[in-house]
Amino acid sequence: MTHMRGTNHEKSEMEQENSKILLKERYDLLKWLTNVEMRSPNFLIPVQIANYVESLPMCKLAVSPKCDRVALMSYARQLDIYQISGEILEHESSVQVLEEMSPEYCLLQFSASSNLLLSSRSTPHIDVFDNMGAYCYDIPLEIHEGIFDVNKAICGMQTVANHFTQSSDKFTEILYVLQYSGVFSAFKIGRLSKYSRMWSVQLDIGQTGSFIVLPQYSLLLVSAHHKESTSVTPPAGLCSFRLMDMDPYVEPIRISTPEGGFFSRLPFSTSFMTYLPKLSLSFESQLLVTVATSGSLYLFEIPSLRVKFQFNFISGPRPIEACFVDTDEIAVIYDNGYLLRCQIDDLEEKMYSMKMKSKKQLDEPDDHKDIYSEHTVMVSPAQREIFLLSAQGDNTFLREAAHKRVQLAGQLWLYTVWNSFKKLLGMAMGEPAEQLQMATHIAKFEFALIHSPTRTLQELFNRTLVEHDYTRARELAETYDTIDSDVVLKSEWRDKCSKNKVTVEDVEAILKRIGDSEWIAEQCANADSDDFEVHKALIDLGLSLGESSVTWQIRLLHHWRMLEVCRIKGDVDTYMIARKGSCLDAALAFAHNGDIDSLTRIIESNMTVMKRHQKRILSAIPTCTSPTKYEILMPRLLSEDGEEEQWELEEQHDDGICERLHQILREHPDSEALIRNINVGNVEDEGDFNYVEWIRETLPKIDFECGLTDICVNLLRIAIERGYEDLIHEMGIWERYAQYIRICSSVSESITSFQDSSVKSFVDRFARLLDSELISFAEEVTGLIEWKVNTSESESEDVTPEIRLQKAITLLLKATNERDTKVLVAFRTARPDVVDDHVILEVLLNMTSTGADLMKSLGDLPVDKYSNVTSSLGSLMSRGVKMTFKSIFESMKE
């Protein structure tokens, strides 16, 4: 126990050490190809918004805060919900959402509770689904005419728990919504209760881009569009408001004044506006990181909004997005697809180091780099979790759609005019009329969904074991000293055993490499397999361990001898059952199953164990088994003095198993109980085996259980042949009994009732047989009645057995020859000494047949004594007179 406590303590220390080591993982969850049909750019959208939104992947990604579900909204507005199982996505549902003219300006995200999925439209509406993709309801923000206006579009959504819920309030969450125009709204939402509008206010800070609500500070932070300048107030255009529970609901703290105007929104405008499209709050709500559309990165302190760090982008790889991954770790993704993950204290150094890197340096292979496509977005729904959606394909078109909008629009308009001209010309020439359509561009993209979590070494190691990724687990064990390779090997071995996939190679490559010899011996003794070679390899390995305990050595030697017996028949299941019990248990099981070959084998190789249990073994053999099959297992009387040979078997010494057990007993006297347990278990040794008594006990048992009297006769014959002549008397009785059962097919008869029955009961039983049966067994029936007469006491000493036999036969023939003499003829032919003329006359006088039937019966008789009766019968028949034999015989006598 002290050793175990020490081992557990060391294991706990190793796990604590592993929990301090953080590893960054990357898993490809999903990849797919799709074609995106893109329309002409909208010039009324401000450049800073269009440049950012239209350069993102043409697919929306949302991950639940619980990290158990992923939602993907395609450009064609197909919503797919996946459940995350380990690092595998399982598709749950697919929903076709209403078509959109500007789907790139729609948002998709889960609610804070993970129970609802929110999807915004470009005409400000919010569709609410449950987390399985079932549509619940929609929330209209304002009345619209179905025309896309980016100012009214939704630029941000956030849900928080409804802490003000009353007993009658069915709304579980509060939804905050911000539009590009600066309208900020709040709703109470639920799944079945739908929604309730709380309030809506205009922030009066011009165009907005993103927001975040901090309930613990009653603070609202909103990003305002602004001209990038070092003197902008507030920094990065991040405005702050105080949230209140009453009108006016939102009170400005520090805000910016609207800049630019209508001309700043035009694609050819010279004014350069920027904003913060996303805000990421640290998990302790003390820091906020964001990247402006211009590429500048800001790190704010919360709630003071003091700028802790600022990176102004000028040249080089441009930051696109930043978010908190851990309490002190930030992830930044660049426009070249590079993902930078670093500690907050190292952020400034890493950012400037990234700025100085050339394109060639970025393309060089580096184990620490994480490269994605140029069009990638990331979502961090929970601590140490990052999901990335990247798009590869027609990147040139995406770049033109975002930055060369006028040129692309001109191209699409020229295509539209040219195609329309051709259609109109064709219609003028008599071709069918076709609807004129605006030209679109088809772009082909390959999307990839990647999961890049941060795991502690212990978490990763445990996960590899749960997911049965033993290759990775071994790599971790080889890389880190705090990972015990034995844990990996043991888990892999247990996994293979549970799936019954153990091979001989696994015994060498996995089990043999484990350092715990006691554990190895236990597995060698308990592992299951369908292959005898695997079991042999396990036994060899277990017996080769010098450090394992004597208990396992004894158990494995027992398994070895069971293996040698069972592999002859090739039945692995029998072996796995037999090894669990004692050697005697196995022998009794073989006997019970009628497996005489295996039984013989186990006795030959373990005679010293079996010699005291011969009666128990023979008694276990099914009574329906022919004794000739197990004759060699019976004793033989060698002399009149009673000297016996116990078996007709030669003792086999397979690989010296018994000798090795004896050696263990000599070296470890305290192992006697263990060895006896695998030999005979708790069964006591039998006394001297009285074979004759066993035969006498077994015969009624065979008769009762299976009714096969021939087996009883064979068993007696074998015993007599083996010198046990005391059974000759029983042989005569059982032979007659077997004959009786064979003739009468009696199910309820027993040897006792057969011996106790009277002559009359014999006659009555035979009288119920069919005539054909009596004819076939005439001699046997007569012999049985004769035997019964000779073995039964007579009521009168003056009556001889011969007379009694004739009387019994006469009764039988009278009962069976009333209409014809077929049975009489058969008995006369079989035993003329018994069926004499007197018996024939008695039977004829008892007949009831007349006319032709009587004539035929008399003609069949093998005697001519009644020819005068036959002639008289003929005369009577010619006159139409029908008389019985008795009538004719008595009339002639008179």
N, C-alpha and C positions, 0 to 999 in steps of 0.2 A: 504493500500500500504506500509506503514511503517513496518507493521508486516511481509509482504512478503519479503521486502528488508532485514529485520533482519534474516528471515528464510533462504534466499538464501545465506546470508553472512556466517551464521553458517554452512550451507551445504558445502560452498567452503572451509572453514577452516578444516572441517572434511575430505574432499577429499584430501586436501594438506597433512594432517597428515597421511592419509592412503597411500599416494604416497611415504612416507618415510619408510614404513614397507615392508620389502622384505620377500617373502615366497618361499620355494623350493617345486615344485610340481613334481609329477611323474604320467605319463599316459602310459599305455600299448597300443601301437598303433597296433601291429600285432604280431601274433604267428603262427608258422608253423613247420611241421615235414618234414624232407627230408633225403634221403640216399645219402651218398657221397662215390664215388668209388675212392680210393686213390692208386696211383702207388708207385713204389719203390723209395726211396729217391735218390736224385742226389748228389753223393759224391764230385762233382766238385764245389759245392756251398760252399763258406766260412761258417764256423760254426756260426759266429756271425750273419750272414744274415739268415741262415736257422733256427737257434734257435728262432729268432724273428718272421720271416714271417710265418713259418710253424706252429707256435703255436697260430696264430690268427684264428678267426672264418672263416670257409670255405665259406664265403659269403662276398661280397663287398657292402659297404654302401656309398651313397653320398646324401647330402642334399643341396638344392640350397641356396645361400646367402639370398634370400628373404624368406626362410623358407616356401615356398608354394608347394614344390615338393620334393619327396623322390625317389631315384633310388636304386634298389637292383639288384646285379648281382650274380646269384647262381654259385656254383662250376661247374655246367653243362653249364654255359655260357648263361643262360636265363636272359634277362634284363627286369625288371618290373618297370614301372613308376607309382607312386601314387601321387595324389593331396591331400594336407593337408587341410581339412575343419574343423576348430576348432581343436578337438583332434581326428578326424576320418579320416582314409585314404580311399580315393576313387580311385579305380584302373582305370588307364587311358589307358595303353597299355602294351603289352608284346611282346618282340622281341627276337628271337633266334639268338645269335651272333655266329661268327665263333668259332669252337672248338679249345681248347687250351690244350697242353700237360702239362703246368705248370700254371694253372689258379690262383694259390695262389700268383704268382709274378706279377699279373696284377693290375693296379690301376683304380679307378673309381672316378670321381669328376665333379662337375658342374663348368662352367666358372664363372668369377666374375660377369658377367651381368645376370646370371641365364638363359640365352637363349640357351646355348649349354651344352651338356654333353660329357665329354671326357672319353674314355675307352682305356687304353693301352693294348698291347699284350706283350707276353714274347719275341717275335722275333721283335725287336723294331719297332712297328707300333702304331699309335694312331688312333682309330676310333672316328669320330665326329658325334654325333647325335644332333637333336634339343631337346628342353626340353620336347617334347611329346614322344620321343623315335624313331622318324623317322631318318633313316640313311642318312647322308649328304655326307661324303667323308672320306678318310683315309689319314694319313700323315706318310709316311715311313721315318724313321730317317736314315737308311743306308741299303745297299744291304745285304741280309742275305740268308742263305741256308736252312732256316726252322728248324735249330737245335738250341735248347735253350742254350744260353750262358748268365749266370747271369751278367757278366761284361757288356754286351751290353743291358741288360734289363733296363727299365726305373724305376728309384727309386723315382722320384718326378716330379710334374707338377704344374705350377702356371700361372694364367692368370691375366692380368691387363688391364685396359682400354687403348685404343690406343689414347693417347692425341696428337699424331703427325698426326692425320688424316687430309688429305687435301681434297679439294672439289672433287677430282677425286678418292680418296682412299675409297674403299668399305669395308675395313677391320675394324672391330669394336674393336677387342681386340688383345693383344700381348700374345702369349703363350711361356713360358719358360719351357724347358725340361732338366732334368739331368739324365744321365745314371750312373750305378754303376762304370763304367770305368773312370768317371770324365769328359765325354764329355758333354758340356753345349751348348744348341741350343736355338735359338729364331725364332719364326714364327709369321707372321701376319695372323689372322684367322677371318673368318666371316661365316655366315650361307649359303648364296647363292654365295658369292664370293670365297668360298673355302679357300685356304691358300697360303701364299707366304713365302719362306724361307728367313730369314734375314741374319743370320750368325750362325756359329757353331765353338766352340773353345774347346781345351783340357786344363783343369785347371791344370794338372800336380801336383796333390796332392795325387795320388794313388786312391784307391777305395773310393767312396763317398756314402753317405746315404740319405741325404735330403738337401734342400736348401730353402731360402726365399729371394725374391727380395723386396727391399725397394726403390721404385722410388723417394720418397721425399728426400732421402739421396744419390741417385745414388749408392746404396750399394747392394752388393750380399753377402749373408752369406751361406756358404756351410759346411756341416758336413763331416769330413774325418775320415776314419777308423784309429784307433790308439790303442796302448797298454795303458790300463788304468794305470795311474800313477799320483801322486800329482804334478809332475814336468812337465807334458806334456805342450807343447807350440804349438799353443795357447790352452787355457783351453778347455777341452772336445773336442779338435780337431775341434773347430768351426773356420773355415777360413773365411777371409773377402777379398772382391774384390771390385774394383771401376768399375762401369758400364760406358761405353762411347758409343758415337754415331758413332764412327769411329774405324777403325782397330787400335789396336787389340781387341777392344770392351770390353775386360775384363782385368783389371790391378790388380795384386796382391797387397794387403795391408799387410796382416798378414796371413801366410799360414804355414802348417806343411809339413814335408818331409815324403814321403811314408815309411812305416815300414813293417816288416814281409817279405813277398814274397810268392812264390808258396806253400811252406811247411806250412805256417801259415793258408792256406785255407783248408788243409786236415782235415778230421774228427778226426783223431788221433793225430793232432798237439798239442803240449804242450803249444804253445804260445796262450795267451788270448787277442783277439782283441775285440774292442767295437766301437760303433758309435752312433750317434743321429738319430734315424729313423724318428722323427717328430719334427718340430719347430713350436711353437705357439707364435704369436706376440700379445701384448696387444692392446686394441682398440685405445689407444692414440699413439701407435708406440714408446713407451718409454722403454718397458721391453719385454724380450723374455724368455719363459720358455720351458724347454725340459727335457726329461728323456733318458738317455743312455740305450743301450741294457743290460748293466751290472746292471741297477737299480739305478744308481746315478742320482740325480736331480740337475739341474743347473738353476739359474735365472740370466740372463744377463741384463745389462743396455744398451740401444740403444741410440746413435750409437757407444758409446765408447767400448762396449763389455766387460766392467768390470764386474766381477762376483759379484753380489750383495748377493747371497746366494747359498751355495752348500751343498747338502746332499749326503754323500758317503754311498752307501748301503753295508752292511756287512752281516746282518742276519735279520730274521723276515720277515714280508710281504714285497714283492719286488714291488716297483713302476714300472708300465708298460708304462704309458702315462700321460702327463700333458697338460693342455690347459687353456687359459684365458676364463672365463665365463662372467665376468663383468670388469669394469675398475680397480677394486681393489680386484677381487675374482679369485682364481685359483682352478681348479678341478684336482685331481690326482686319477687315478685308479690303484689298486694293483692287483697282480697276484692271490689273493684270492677272487677277485670280489668286494672288498670294494672301494666305491667311497668317497673320501675325498674332501670336498668343504670348503674353508676357505678364510679369508682375507689375503692379502699379508703379512701384519705385523704379522699375527699369523701362517704363514707357517712353520717357523722353529720349533716353539713349537709343532704344530700339527704333523709334520713329526716325530720328536723324540718321541712324545707321542705314535704315532702309532707303532714305532719300538719296544717300550717296552711292548706293549700289547701281551698277550699270545693268543694262539689259542682259549682257553676257553672263554676269555674275548670278543673275536671277535664274537663268536657264541651266546653270550648272547643277548637277545632282547633289542633293544634300539631305541626309537622313532626317534633319530637323525641320525641313521645310514642308509646308502643306500647300500644294498648288491645286487650284480649281480652274474653271473656265473664267473668261473675262466677264461673263454675265452671271453673277452669283449673288444670291441673297442668303442671309443666315437668320435663324430664329433660336433664341436661347430661352426656352420656356421654364427652365428650372436650373438650380445650381449645378454646375459642372456638366451641363448638357448643351450641345450645339447641334442644330440640324441645318444643313445647307442644301439649297436647290440651285443647281447650275444648269446652264443651257449652252450647248455648242452647236454650231451649224452655220447658218447664214448671218455671221457676225457683222459682215459689211453692211447688210441691210439694216440691222439694228442700229449700227452707228449712224447711218444716213437718216434713219427715222428719228433719231434723237438730236443730231447735230446739224444735218443738212436737210432740214424739213422743207424749205422752199424748193430746193432742187428736186427732191423726191416728189413733192406735190405736183411740180411742173411736168415731170415724167409721166405720172399717173394720169394727169389731165390730158396730155397729148395722146396717150394710149386710149383714153375714153373717147376723145374727139374722133380719132382715126377709126376705132371700132364702130362707133356710132355712124360715121359716114359710110362705112362699108355695108352696115345693116340697112341703112336708109336707101342706098343705091340698089341693094338687092331687092328690097321691097318694091322699089320703082320698076324693077325689071320683072316683077311678077312673083317673086319668092314669098313664102309665108311671112307674115309680120312677126317680129320678135321684139321683146321688151328691151329697151335700152338700159344699160347698167353702167354704173361707175366702175372703172378699172380698179383691180386690186392686185396685190402682190402676194404670191404664195412662197412662204419661206419654210424650209425644212430644218427642224431642230432635234437634237438628241438631249433629252433631259436626264438628269441624275439626281437622286435624293441620297444624301450622305449624312450619316450620324457620326459626329466627332466628339464623344464624351471624354471627360477627365475622370479617371478611375484611380482609386488607391490600389496599390499592388495587391492588397488582401482582397479587395472587391473583385478585381480583375481575375485573380487566381481562383476565387470561389466561383466566379461566373464561368470560367473555362471548365471547371469540374462539373458544374450544373449542366452546361451545354455539351459536355462530353468532348470538348476540344482538347484532347490530351497532347497533341503535337505542340500547341501553344503553351500548355501547362508545363511541358517538359522544357521548352525554351525559357520560360520564366524561372524554372528551378535551376537551370544551368547558368542563367544570368545573375540571379540574386541568391546570395548565401542564406538569406532569411526564409527562403522557400525550401521546404523539406521534400526532396525528390521521392522519398518513400510515400508521402501522401499522394502524389500524382500516380505512382505505380499501383498503390493500393486501390485508389479510386478507379483507375482504368481496369484493373483486374476484376473488381467487384462488378463493374459495368458489363464486362464481357461475360461474367458468370451469370448475371441476371438475364442476359439475352441469349444464353446458351451458345456462345460463339467462341469458346476457348479452343485454341489449336495447340499443337505440340510446340510450334514456334513461340506462341504466347507464354508458354511455361518457361522457356529459356529467356525470352526477351523481356518479360515483365516480372513474373513471379520470382525468378531466380535472382534478379537484381535488387530485390528488397532486402534491407539490412536486418529486419526483425525475423530471426529464424523461427521463433515460437509462432509468430503470425503466419509464416510460410507453411509450417507444419500443419497448422489448423486448416489453412486453405487446401493443402494437399489432401487432407482427410475429408473435407466437406464439399469440395467443388463438384459440380455436376457437369456431365458432358455426354454427348451421343456417340463419342468415339472411344473405343477401347485403348487406342494408342495414346490418347490424351491422359486417360486414367493411369496407364502404365508409366508415362512420363512424370505424372504427379507423384506416384508412389516412389519412383526412383529418386526424384528430387527430395521428397520428404525423408527418405531413409538415408540420404547422403548428408543430411544436416547433423553435424556432431553436437551442436549446441541445443537442439530441441529436447524437450523433456521426454522422459521414459514413457509417459502416457501416450504421446503422439507416436512414438516408435512402435509401441504395442498395437495401437489402433491401425497404423499403416501396414504392419505385417499381417494383421487380420484382413485388411482390404486386399492385400496381395494374394492371399490364398483364395479369397472369394473371386478375385479377378481370374485366376488360373482356372477355376471351375466354370465360371459363367462365359468366358470367351469362347469355349468350345461350341456352344449354341449361338453365340453372337448376339445375345440378348442383354443390351446395356441396362435396360430398365430393371431387369431381374437382379443384375449386379448392384445397382444403386439401392435397391431395397434390401438385398441380402447383407450388404456391408454394414447396415445400421444395427442389425441384431447380432446375436452370437453365432458361432459356427453351428451349434445344435439347432438354433432357430432356422438357419438357412437349410440345413438338412431336412428338418420337418416341413419347411415350405416346399422344397423340391418333392418330398414324399406326398404332401397334400395335393400338389399340382400334377402328380403322376409323371414327373420328370425323372425317370429312373436312371437315365444316363448321368445327369448331373448329380443325382443322389449317390450313385456308385462312385463317381469321381471324388466327391467330398469325403466319403467314408474311406476310400483308399488312401487319401492324402492326410487323413486325420483319425486314424484308427484308435490311437490312444485316447482321443476325446470321445469317440463314438461308442467304444466297446461297452460302456455301462448304460447304453440307451438303445439297445437293439429292439427291445419290445416297443418302446415309444415310437421309434422310427417306422417299424413294420405296421404298427397300428394306425399311423398317419396316412398310409397309402390308401387311396380311394378303394372302396370295396368292389367297385366295378372293374378294377384293373385285373387283367389276367395274371395269375400267380406265376406263370411261366416267365413273365417279364422281369420279375424280381426274385426269381428262384435262388440266384446266387447270393442274395442277402439273407437267406435263411440258414440256420445251423444244420449240421450233418452229424449223425451219430456214428462215431468211428468204431466203437466196440460195445460189447454187451455190458461192460463195466460202467457205462454212462459217459465215457470220454466223448466230448463234442468238439467239432470245428465250428467256430462262431460264424465266420463268413467264408465264402469261396472266393476271396479277393486277395490280391497281392498288395501289400502296403507300398505306397509310393512316397518318395521323399522329394517333393518339388522344391528345388532351389534352397533346400535347407531351412524352410520357414519355421518348422517346429523346433529345429535345433537352435535357431536364433532366439526363439521365445524362451527355450530352456536356458540359454546363456544369459538372457536378461534376468530371468528368475534367480539364477545363481549370483549374479552381480548385484541385484536389487531384490532381496528377499521380501521387502515390503510391497512388491508389485504382484504378489500372488493373487490378491483379490482382483486386480485389473485383468490379469491373464485368465483367471477363471471366468470373469465376466464376458470376455470375448470368446471363450470356449463354449460354456454352457449357460451363462447367465446365472439366474437364481434357481435353476432346476437342480434338484437333488439327484444323486446317482441312484440307479435302480439296483434291486437285489439280483439274485441269480435268475436267469431267464428260463422259465419252464415252457419250453416250446409246445409240448403236447397240450398243456392247459390253454396256451394262447390260441392254438388251433380250435379247440373246443369252444372258446369264447368268441372267436372270430366268425365261425360258420353261421350261427344264428344272426349275427350282425350283418353279414353279407346278404343273407336271405331276407332280412327285414328291410335293409336300405335299398337294395337294387333288385332283389328277386331273381338273380342269376344263379340258379342252383348248379349249373354246369361249372361255374367258378368254384363252388364249394367242393364239388367232386374232384376237380383238378387240384385244388389245394390239398385235399386228403391224399390223393394219389402221389403228389410230390413228397409229402411228409412221409408216407410209407416207403417210397423209393429211397428216401434219405435215412432210412433205418428205424423209423418210429412205428413199429408194428403194433403198438398199443392202439392204434387208430383203425385197425382193420375192421373191427366191429362197427364203428361209426361209418366206415366206408360203405358197408352193405346198406345201412339205413339211408344214407344220403344218396346213394345211387338210385334206390327205389323212390325216394322222395323226388329226385330230379326227374325221374321217368314219369311219375305221377303228375308233376307240375307241367311237364312238356305235353302230356296227353290232354289234361283237363284245362290248361291255361288258367289256372286258378290264381287270382290276385290276392285274395284274403287268406290263403292257406299259409300255415307256418309248420315248421318241423314238429313242434309240440302237438298241434292239432292233428297233424298227419299220424303221429305215433299213437295218439289217444283215440283216434276214430275207430269205430267198429266195422265189422265186415259189411253190415247192412248199409252204413253210410257210404262205404266204398261203392257198393252196388248201386245205390241211389244216385251217386255222383256220376258214375259211368253211364247210367241209364239216360242222363240228360244230354249225352253227346249225340252228335249227328250220326246217322247210319254210316256215312262215308268215313267218319273218324273211327268208329268202332271196327269197321272192316279193315282200315289201315293198321290199327293198333290191336288187332284181335289177340295176338300172342302176348303182347306186353300187358294188356288188360287182364288176361287170364293169369299171367305170372304175378301181377300185383295182388290180385285177389287171393291167389294161392299163398303168397308171402304173408298177407294179412291174416289168413286163416291159420297158418302155421305159427304165427307170433301171438295169436289171441287165444285166450283161455276158452275152452268149450264149456257150455252149460251142462252137458252130460258127458260123463266119461265113456259111455258106451258108443258114442258117435265118433267115428274116425275122422281124421282131417280130410281124407279123400271124399267121404260122403258129404262133409260140410262144404267142401269146394264145389262138388257137383250141385248141391242145393243152391249155393250162391250164384253159380253160373246159370242154373235153370231160372232163377228169379230174374237175372239180368236179361236172358234171352227171351223170356216171356214178355218182358216190358218193351222189348225192342223189335219183336217179330210178330206183331199182331196182324199185319197186312201182307207181309212177304217173308221170305226165308233167306234174304241176302246176308244178314248178319249171322244167322244160324249156320249157313254154309261156310262163311269165313272162319267162324270159331271151330267148326268141325274140321276144317282143313288144317287150321293152326294147331289144335290140341285134340286129336281124336281120342286120346286116352281119357280126357275129361268129358268131352261132348260125345257120349256113347248113344246107343239106340234108345235107351230109356230117357235120356235128356231130350233127344229129338222128338220122341213121342209126346212128352210133356209139353213141349213148345208147340207142336202141331195141334194138340188138343186145345190149346189156348188161343189159336188163331181165329179170327173173325171173317176172313176173306172167303168168298165163294166163287163158283163158276170158273171163268177163264183165269182169274187171278190165282185161285187156289190150284188150278191145273198147272199153271206156270211155276208156282212155288214148289209143288211136288216134283215137277220135272227137274228143277234145279238141285234137288237133294242128291248127294253123292251115294245114296243107297237105293236098292230096288225092293226093299221090304214091303213097300206100300203100293205095289203095282195093282193089286186087286182094288184098292181104294181109288186108284187113278182110273181104272176101267169102269167102275161103278159111277164115278163122277162124270165120265164121258157119256154114259147112257142117260143119266139124269139131265145133263145139259142139253142132250138132243130132244128131250121132252119138255124143256123149259123149266126144269125144277132146279133151284139153287139151294144147296145145302152146305153147311160148314163141314170141316174135316171131322170134327167130333161127332156130328150127327151121323155121317156116313159110317165112321169107324164103329160106333156103338151099335148101329142097326145091323151091320155085318156080323158083329160079335154075337148078337142075339140069335 
